[in-house]
């Protein structure tokens, strides 16, 4: 496992100013003198779509979650994709597909629906 090199500024003592500001590598400090030793580090990250609204206006679920149709069918999340219109509104693909069977406009702005892209 790689260990990150950290620097520690020593506490002031009766040394010259140039010696006081000398930085040490963390590996140079004995393990007994260290207050904390990092054994393992796990990073956690969150992500979101690069859109202003992250909720499907049709089913009211988050776009990162399954649509209500996929939840009802207990589908895999790979089947539930997102559709973006040229108006920049985003919906679950299944939701907008069902919407377009009865209306041909965007549910949010009543512009003619034209799909710009579909995918995750």
Secondary structure, 3 states (H helix, E strand, C coil): CCCCCCEEECCCCCCCHHHHCCEEEHHHCCCCCCCCCCCCCCCCCCCCCCCCCCECCCCCCECCCCCHHHHHHCCCHHHCCEEEECCCCEEEHHHHHHHHCCCCECCCCCCECCEEEEEC
